[in-house]
């Protein structure tokens, strides 16, 4: 019997194939795409134990305020990986330009305290130094929750692990250093806690994230086939 994690790999491969054939409209309207609905159904059954990682992995990688990541699949059109967030750890304000990100909380609790929609996408944002965005309501995701962001919906965000947390991230397409690199920001307007849904905010681009260290760990779990 095929494992749940291999089923997810097969479904995400089918979605990527559809994206490569039809272009960015597929990720902009992903919830209307049959292959994406099949992926979400497969993700619903997925658990952390399906990855077959060795005993003690959670304890080793979920130390308070530490961040670690495991890359499972890395290609121009897809990144699949696990993110381990110790209690109190944070990912600062950043984006995924032109990308669809689909995530499932496999363990713990994640608090997104800034989610924003960029009002426009710059070809080279570092030339502008600042950007405008629309603030969206804060949200908390717990074990079993699946959520996504698109190029125009919630693409700028930051989050904090309120408990030891493990997340599966699927990025379509993948980052590309020259054309689609990750950008980091500083909020120039009021603090996020004083903003209301729909408020316009100003952001400043940063050349590198502030106060973030990510440990990179080799994936040693269930081997996967990607068609």
FIMARSE-394207 format. One record per residue (C-alpha): residue in one letter; x, y, z. Coordinates in steps of 0.1 Angstrom, whole numbers, plus 5000, padded with zeros to 4 digits. Layout:
% FIMARSE-394207
AXYZ/...
//
This chain:
% FIMARSE-394207
X500050005000/X501350344990/X502350575019/X500450905026/X503651105019/X504150944985/X500551014977/X501151384985/X504251374963/X502251234934/X499451494938/X501851784940/X503651654909/X500351644890/X499552004901/X503052124890/X502551954856/X499252144852/X500952474862/X503852414837/X501252354810/X498852644817/X500952904835/X500353134864/X496553134862/X496652794878/X498252914910/X496253234911/X492953034910/X494352714926/X491152644946/X489352594913/X491852344899/X491051974902/X494651874908/X494952114937/X491851994953/X493251634951/X496451764967/X494551924996/X492651595001/X495951405002/X497451655027/X494451615050/X495551255057/X499251335061/X500851315096/X504451385108/X504851015114/X504350945077/X507751095070/X509550805088/X512151025105/X514250865133/X513150875169/X514251185187/X514051415156/X511351625173/X513351675205/X516551745186/X515052005162/X512452175184/X514552345209/X513152675222/X513552975198/X515552765172/X514652725136/X515552425114/X514552315079/X514751985059/X514551995021/X512751695007/X512451804971/X514052094953/X513552174916/X512852494896/X509052434898/X508752284933/X510252294968/X508952054994/X510352065029/X509752045066/X510152355089/X510852295126/X510152585149/X510952575185/X508652745209/X509053125207/X510953115174/X509853365147/X510153405109/X510453775102/X508353965076/X509053815042/X507453725009/X507253454982/X507153654950/X505053514923/X504653184942/X501852964956/X502752834991/X500652555006/X501352455042/X500152205067/X500752225104/X501951875114/X502451955151/X502152255174/X500652595169/X501552885146/X500553245151/X500653465120/X500853825134/X501354005101/X499753895068/X499654145040/X498654165003/X501154354982/X499254624962/X501554564933/X504454334924/X507754514915/X510054354889/X513054454911/X511754564945/X515254664957/X515154944933/X512155094950/X513255034987/X509655074999/X506354904990/X502654944999/X500554655012/X497154585027/X497054435062/X495054125068/X493753985101/X496053785123/X495353415125/X496353105145/X496852765129/X497052445149/X497952085142/X496051955112/X495352295097/X496152355060/X496552705046/X497952875015/X499053205001/X499153324965/X501153584947/X498553844957/X496953704988/X498853705021/X502153695003/X503953915028/X503853765063/X505653675095/X504853415121/X505753285156/X505552935170/X503552955203/X504352585208/X506952355193/X505752345157/X506452135125/X505152255092/X505252105057/X505752365030/X505052324993/X506352604971/X505252634935/X507352754916/X510552744937/X512653044946/X515053164919/X517853384930/X517853634901/X514153634892/X512253524923/X514253554955/X512853594990/X512553955001/X512554065037/X510754375051/X510354615080/X506954755088/X507155135086/X503555215097/X502055135131/X502854815149/X500954515136/X498954495169/X497354835163/X496354765126/X492854665114/X491854445085/X492254625052/X494554905065/X497155015040/X500754995053/X504255095041/X507054845041/X510754895037/X512854635019/X515754475038/X518854325022/X518854045048/X516553925076/X516854075110/X517953835138/X517153505122/X519353195120/X518052885101/X519652545107/X519752325076/X519251955083/X519551665058/X516251485051/X516651115061/X513051015061/X510850805038/X512350805002/X510050964977/X509550934939/X508651244920/X507351184885/
//
